[in-house]
Amino acid sequence: MSNVKLEIGGRQFTVACAEGEEDHVTGLGEMIAAKISTMGDVAGQSESRMLLFAALLLADELHDANSRATNSAAPQPGLSQLSAQRLDEIAERLENLASRLES
């Protein structure tokens, strides 16, 4: 296992990940940080609430992308299933992170 340090919403987080996944997890953290930066002032929000809002924004974007893929003339086979699986994985990771932060 490896640890990755992320800065999200002006807060520092250390996240465990598998060896070799550090860059991927860092990139995901940067996506979350970018979403939070679009939310305005989050200084008064708890970590779990801040991350929940970021997750909802990202899930909404994924939903829109799935809708566009479904409505396109030639959608990629399995895109919706893969996206749903990935969203489930991200949601599970966010729930685990929120649980750790609340402890």
C-alpha positions, -999 to 999 in steps of 0.1 A, spaced: 0 0 0 10 36 -7 -2 69 7 -11 99 -14 -14 134 0 -43 154 -15 -53 190 -10 -90 195 -14 -109 226 -4 -79 239 14 -76 208 36 -50 181 35 -59 145 32 -38 113 32 -54 85 12 -41 49 10 -40 33 -24 -24 3 -41 12 5 -53 13 21 -88 -21 39 -83 -6 70 -69 -9 91 -100 -44 79 -107 -55 88 -72 -38 121 -73 -56 129 -106 -90 120 -90 -82 142 -61 -74 170 -85 -108 165 -102 -125 167 -68 -105 198 -59 -115 215 -92 -152 207 -85 -150 222 -50 -133 253 -63 -164 259 -85 -186 258 -54 -173 290 -39 -165 295 -2 -164 261 15 -145 273 46 -175 267 69 -184 233 55 -174 200 72 -152 178 52 -179 152 46 -204 178 34 -178 194 11 -169 160 -4 -206 151 -7 -213 182 -28 -182 175 -50 -194 139 -55 -229 150 -64 -214 175 -90 -192 148 -105 -221 122 -105 -243 148 -123 -216 152 -150 -213 115 -154 -251 112 -156 -252 139 -183 -223 121 -202 -242 88 -200 -274 104 -213 -255 120 -242 -239 86 -250 -272 68 -249 -288 94 -272 -260 95 -297 -263 77 -330 -235 52 -323 -229 49 -285 -199 29 -274 -210 -6 -263 -209 -11 -225 -202 26 -217 -231 30 -194 -223 -2 -175 -186 7 -172 -195 42 -161 -220 29 -135 -194 5 -121 -168 33 -119 -193 56 -103 -201 29 -77 -163 25 -70 -159 63 -66 -190 65 -43 -176 37 -22 -142 54 -19 -159 87 -10 -180 70 17 -149 54 32 -131 87 31 -160 105 47 -162 78 74 -125 82 82 -128 120 84 -158 118 107 -139 94 131 
